[in-house]
């Protein structure tokens, strides 16, 4: 698919101009960063899904100084997170805020963490998906690939953004034919129990905070008290840091 086809094909699915642009920006950013499993191939995936409601809108059901709960109301997780991120940037927390939401699919979480970091906020974001990872020694699939994204703003305009899935490959890689279903295992080889532990731990945290029968996202957003990234870059002596292009 050519980049210029993204918005028209999303509009053909019934998404309005603004939502189509939001989705296309996410997919094109993933393409530019080499995360092809979250890129334009996801439009073809969406075209094959049943039950998409392009008119659905997420809402903020609970709003407290340090806590928010959002409800997707059937909106795609991409658009739920887009609304959440926009709301945090419009009204940042005084110190910190925990945000929970039912949301799926949520895409490349680093995209959302970067938006918050570009807006001057520290962010930690995780999200769940259908069970895809089993224990390294075998057994049933107990957790999603459950990525964790971290974003830290920087006065040099280049935030540090780390985004790690707990799987050896992503489900997006399987969808686009770049990996096999059996490759969906915790990363780490002989140390894969560590990624499995993180996947299960993140699964339990999201399930405990979001509840329900579906999948969800948990975001911690905070105002920074320091500016560590420029110093880290100086010590790195030119080594590529997470989130650098």
C-alpha positions as CSV (number, residue, x, y, z in Angstrom):
1,X,0.0,0.0,0.0
2,X,1.3,3.5,-0.9
3,X,1.3,6.1,1.9
4,X,-1.1,8.3,0.0
5,X,-3.7,5.5,0.0
6,X,-3.9,5.4,3.8
7,X,-6.5,8.1,4.4
8,X,-8.8,7.3,1.5
9,X,-8.9,3.6,2.5
10,X,-9.7,4.5,6.1
11,X,-12.4,6.9,4.9
12,X,-13.8,4.0,2.9
13,X,-14.3,2.1,6.1
14,X,-16.5,4.9,7.4
15,X,-14.0,6.9,9.5
16,X,-14.4,10.7,9.5
17,X,-11.7,12.9,8.2
18,X,-10.1,13.7,11.6
19,X,-10.1,10.0,12.7
20,X,-8.8,8.8,9.4
21,X,-5.9,11.3,9.7
22,X,-5.2,10.2,13.3
23,X,-5.1,6.5,12.3
24,X,-3.0,7.2,9.2
25,X,-0.4,9.3,11.1
26,X,0.0,6.4,13.6
27,X,0.5,3.8,10.8
28,X,2.9,6.0,8.8
29,X,4.9,6.8,11.9
30,X,5.3,3.1,12.5
31,X,6.4,2.6,8.9
32,X,9.1,5.3,9.2
33,X,10.4,3.8,12.4
34,X,10.6,0.3,10.9
35,X,7.8,-1.1,13.0
36,X,6.0,-2.6,10.0
37,X,3.7,-4.8,12.0
38,X,2.1,-1.6,13.3
39,X,2.3,0.1,10.0
40,X,0.1,0.3,6.8
41,X,-0.5,-3.5,6.9
42,X,-2.9,-2.7,9.8
43,X,-5.2,-1.0,7.4
44,X,-5.7,-4.2,5.5
45,X,-6.2,-5.9,8.8
46,X,-8.9,-3.4,9.8
47,X,-10.6,-3.9,6.4
48,X,-10.9,-7.6,7.3
49,X,-12.5,-7.1,10.7
50,X,-16.2,-7.3,11.4
51,X,-18.0,-5.1,13.9
52,X,-15.9,-1.9,13.5
53,X,-18.0,1.1,14.5
54,X,-16.3,4.2,12.9
55,X,-18.8,6.5,14.6
56,X,-18.0,5.3,18.2
57,X,-16.5,7.9,20.5
58,X,-14.6,7.3,23.7
59,X,-15.7,9.1,26.8
60,X,-14.1,10.0,30.2
61,X,-16.3,8.3,32.7
62,X,-14.4,9.3,35.9
63,X,-12.3,12.4,36.3
64,X,-10.4,13.0,39.6
65,X,-7.2,15.0,40.3
66,X,-5.0,11.9,40.2
67,X,-7.1,9.4,38.4
68,X,-9.2,9.0,35.2
69,X,-11.2,6.2,33.8
70,X,-12.1,6.2,30.1
71,X,-14.6,4.0,28.3
72,X,-14.1,3.2,24.6
73,X,-17.8,2.8,23.8
74,X,-16.7,0.5,21.0
75,X,-14.1,2.9,19.5
76,X,-10.9,1.5,18.2
77,X,-8.1,1.5,20.9
78,X,-6.0,3.8,18.7
79,X,-8.7,6.5,18.9
80,X,-9.3,5.9,22.6
81,X,-5.6,6.5,23.3
82,X,-5.6,9.5,21.0
83,X,-8.4,11.1,23.0
84,X,-6.7,10.2,26.3
85,X,-3.3,11.6,25.2
86,X,-4.9,14.8,23.9
87,X,-6.8,15.3,27.2
88,X,-3.6,14.9,29.2
89,X,-1.7,17.4,27.1
90,X,-4.7,19.9,27.3
91,X,-5.0,19.5,31.1
92,X,-1.7,18.0,32.6
93,X,-1.7,16.7,36.1
94,X,-0.6,18.9,38.9
95,X,1.9,16.1,39.8
96,X,0.9,12.7,38.5
97,X,-2.2,11.0,37.2
98,X,-3.2,7.4,36.6
99,X,-5.4,6.7,33.6
100,X,-7.2,3.4,32.8
101,X,-9.3,2.5,29.8
102,X,-10.7,-0.5,28.0
103,X,-8.9,-0.2,24.7
104,X,-8.0,-2.5,21.8
105,X,-6.1,-2.4,19.5
106,X,-3.7,0.2,20.8
107,X,-0.9,0.0,18.2
108,X,2.7,1.0,18.8
109,X,2.6,2.4,22.3
110,X,5.8,4.4,21.8
111,X,3.9,6.6,19.5
112,X,1.6,7.7,22.4
113,X,4.5,7.9,24.9
114,X,6.4,10.2,22.4
115,X,3.4,12.5,22.0
116,X,3.2,13.0,25.8
117,X,7.0,13.4,26.1
118,X,7.0,16.0,23.3
119,X,4.4,17.8,25.4
120,X,6.7,17.8,28.4
121,X,5.2,14.9,30.3
122,X,6.8,11.7,31.6
123,X,4.8,8.7,30.6
124,X,4.6,4.9,31.3
125,X,2.1,3.1,29.2
126,X,1.1,-0.6,28.9
127,X,-1.8,-2.4,27.2
128,X,-3.1,-5.9,26.9
129,X,-4.1,-8.1,24.0
130,X,-5.5,-11.6,23.4
131,X,-3.4,-14.3,25.2
132,X,-0.5,-15.0,22.9
133,X,2.4,-16.0,25.2
134,X,2.8,-19.2,27.1
135,X,5.4,-20.1,29.7
136,X,8.8,-20.8,28.1
137,X,8.4,-24.4,29.2
138,X,5.0,-24.8,27.6
139,X,1.4,-24.8,28.6
140,X,-1.5,-22.6,27.8
141,X,-1.2,-19.0,26.5
142,X,-1.6,-16.8,29.6
143,X,-0.7,-13.3,28.5
144,X,-0.6,-10.9,25.6
145,X,2.6,-9.6,24.2
146,X,1.8,-6.7,26.5
147,X,4.3,-4.0,25.5
148,X,5.6,-1.3,27.9
149,X,6.4,2.1,26.6
150,X,8.3,4.8,28.5
151,X,8.6,8.5,27.4
152,X,10.8,11.1,29.1
153,X,10.9,14.7,27.7
154,X,14.2,16.5,27.0
155,X,15.2,20.1,26.8
156,X,17.1,19.2,23.6
157,X,13.8,18.4,21.9
158,X,14.7,14.7,21.5
159,X,12.8,12.7,24.2
160,X,13.9,9.3,25.3
161,X,11.2,6.8,24.2
162,X,11.5,3.1,25.0
163,X,8.9,0.7,23.6
164,X,9.3,-3.0,24.2
165,X,7.0,-5.9,23.5
166,X,7.4,-9.0,25.7
167,X,7.2,-11.3,22.6
168,X,10.1,-12.5,20.5
169,X,8.0,-11.1,17.6
170,X,4.8,-9.1,17.5
171,X,1.4,-10.3,16.4
172,X,1.6,-7.7,13.7
173,X,4.6,-9.5,12.3
174,X,2.5,-12.6,12.1
175,X,-0.4,-10.8,10.5
176,X,1.8,-9.4,7.7
177,X,3.5,-12.8,7.1
178,X,6.9,-11.8,8.5
179,X,6.8,-14.4,11.3
180,X,5.0,-17.6,12.2
181,X,2.4,-18.1,14.9
182,X,4.8,-20.4,16.7
183,X,7.3,-17.5,16.9
184,X,5.0,-15.8,19.4
185,X,7.0,-16.7,22.5
186,X,8.6,-14.5,25.2
187,X,11.8,-12.9,24.1
188,X,15.1,-13.7,25.7
189,X,16.1,-17.3,24.7
190,X,17.4,-19.0,27.8
191,X,16.3,-15.9,29.8
192,X,12.7,-15.9,28.4
193,X,11.3,-16.4,31.8
194,X,12.0,-12.8,32.5
195,X,9.9,-11.5,29.6
196,X,7.2,-14.0,30.5
197,X,7.2,-12.7,34.1
198,X,6.8,-9.1,32.9
199,X,4.1,-10.1,30.4
200,X,2.1,-11.9,33.1
201,X,2.7,-9.1,35.6
202,X,1.6,-6.4,33.2
203,X,-1.5,-8.5,32.3
204,X,-2.5,-8.7,36.0
205,X,-1.9,-5.0,36.6
206,X,-4.1,-4.0,33.7
207,X,-6.8,-6.6,34.4
208,X,-6.9,-5.5,38.1
209,X,-7.2,-1.8,37.2
210,X,-9.4,-1.9,34.1
211,X,-11.5,-5.0,34.9
212,X,-14.1,-6.4,32.5
213,X,-13.8,-9.1,29.9
214,X,-11.9,-7.3,27.2
215,X,-8.5,-5.7,26.9
216,X,-7.2,-2.4,28.3
217,X,-4.5,0.2,28.8
218,X,-3.0,1.8,31.8
219,X,-1.1,5.1,31.6
220,X,0.9,6.8,34.3
221,X,1.6,10.4,33.3
222,X,3.6,12.9,35.4
223,X,5.3,16.3,35.4
224,X,9.1,15.9,35.4
225,X,11.3,17.4,38.2
226,X,14.5,17.1,36.3
227,X,16.0,16.9,32.8
228,X,18.1,13.7,32.6
229,X,18.2,13.0,28.9
230,X,20.8,15.6,27.7
231,X,23.3,14.3,30.3
232,X,22.5,10.7,29.3
233,X,23.2,11.6,25.7
234,X,26.5,13.1,26.6
235,X,27.6,10.0,28.5
236,X,26.3,7.8,25.6
237,X,29.0,9.3,23.4
238,X,27.0,9.0,20.2
239,X,25.4,5.6,20.9
240,X,21.8,5.4,19.6
241,X,19.4,5.7,22.5
242,X,15.8,4.3,22.6
243,X,13.5,6.4,20.4
244,X,16.2,7.9,18.3
245,X,15.8,7.7,14.5
